[in-house]
Amino acid sequence: MSVTFEKLGPVLVVDLLGRLDSANSPQIEGELLERITGADGAVLLDLARLDYISSAGLRVVLVIAKRMKQAGRALVLCSLQPNIHDVFEISGFLSILDVVPKRADALAKLK
């Protein structure tokens, strides 16, 4: 699992690559919280290269979403692979999170 961060204007873009599961979720959660806490503005989670997410990974996304909401900041997720989209749909996350099909859509929504 790897995470990259890129600042595009006021938006912090976070790319997740690989598998987000119980083996790496504590480390990824810590890294994400550190970066979003130290930044201002909106956050875009680009999941185009996320291959797998477990319940532990879903918890990380939920923690990030709660922190962003508490801070009054926007969070948008984009580019979910079909299998990831299915997990988000079954878990009910699609109804509580802002999810768009493409990165360009997310950036337009956040700017």
C-alpha positions, 0 to 999 in steps of 0.5 A, spaced: 500 500 500 502 506 498 499 513 499 501 519 495 499 527 496 499 532 491 496 539 492 492 542 487 490 549 489 486 549 495 485 541 494 489 536 497 489 530 493 490 523 496 492 517 491 491 510 494 495 505 491 494 497 492 490 494 498 487 497 504 486 492 509 487 490 517 495 489 515 496 497 513 490 501 516 493 503 522 499 506 518 495 509 513 490 512 518 495 515 521 499 518 515 492 521 512 490 524 519 497 527 519 497 530 512 489 532 513 490 535 520 496 539 517 493 542 511 487 547 510 481 546 504 478 540 501 481 533 500 480 529 494 481 521 495 482 518 489 481 511 489 483 509 482 488 505 484 485 502 490 485 494 488 481 492 495 478 495 501 476 491 507 472 493 513 478 496 517 480 500 510 472 502 510 473 505 518 479 509 515 475 512 510 470 513 515 475 516 520 477 521 515 470 523 513 468 525 520 475 529 521 473 533 515 466 534 517 468 536 524 473 541 521 467 544 516 472 541 510 469 538 504 471 531 502 470 528 495 472 521 493 473 519 486 474 513 481 472 507 485 474 501 481 467 496 480 469 492 486 470 498 491 464 501 488 460 495 490 463 495 497 461 502 498 454 501 496 453 494 500 456 498 506 452 504 505 458 509 504 455 511 498 449 514 501 453 518 507 460 520 502 460 524 496 463 520 491 463 522 484 466 518 477 472 522 475 478 526 478 476 532 474 469 532 476 471 532 484 476 537 482 471 541 479 466 540 485 471 542 490 474 548 487 
